Amino acid sequence: MSKFVQVQTELRDLALIKRSLDELKLTYRERATYVHPFGGFRGELPILVQDRRITFGLRETAEGAYAIVGDDMQMAQIRAIMQPVQQRYAYHKVVAETEKAGFSLVEERVGKDNVIRMTVRRWS
């Protein structure tokens, strides 16, 4: 029998999460109600992601990060969906922080292993 689970992430910026979901063309709704059919959880979440037959959400924790909430029997598929979301989130976070520190993105390459390599430079 399935149950409702929550998985902690280090995603903290909702705007960057939505930007990442948009770039990956994932369908989501904001401030939507999530109902777990067997676990008894029902609540409004800031983000509710729907991909084919999988539905899961993100909700803010007391620490300010967003946790993934969903069905434990779908967690492998949820993690597969969230992996590229987390990569895009990290990419945008790095770009924003380097720009804030006065650096510019000079070069960007994506390897065969899907690792993004960026070169940044600060002109003095």
LINGIZI-V418722 format. One record per run of one state. SS is the DSSP state (A for helix, B for strand, O for the rest). FROM is the first residue (numbers start at 1). LEN is the number of residues. If there is no record, write none. Layout:
ss = <SS/SS>
from = <FROM/FROM>
len = <LEN/LEN>
//
This chain:
ss = <O/B/O/A/O/B/O/B/O/B/O/B/A/O/B/O/B/O>
from = <1/4/8/14/24/27/36/42/52/54/61/66/72/101/104/111/116/122>
len = <3/4/6/10/3/9/6/10/2/7/5/6/29/3/7/5/6/3>
//
